Amino acid sequence: MNNTTAEKPLNVRLPKELAAQLDALTKATGRTKSFLAVEALEAYIDQQNWQIAEVKAGIEEADRGEFATDAEMKAIFAKYAN
């Protein structure tokens, strides 16, 4: 987690079950709700940014005409088919 002096508050309405799970996690870990929320948001944003970058890279490859051949695809399907 990035510790910065400039912070901005965020108010979030949680479903009761999620709030209860967060409360239990704070007790189990000794961490604050804010710490856990920031960690979760950072992980989620990192994952989403990675996924967006990979999709964009795939689109760029497709735009360049870089596709797997039929033979390459058949080999992949054969390898992983049940």
Buried (B, 14 or more C-beta within 10 A) or exposed (E): EEEEEEEEEEEEEEEEEEEEEBEEEBEEEEEEBEEBBBEEEEEEEEEEEEEEEEEEEEEEEEEEEEEEEEEEEEEEEEEEEE
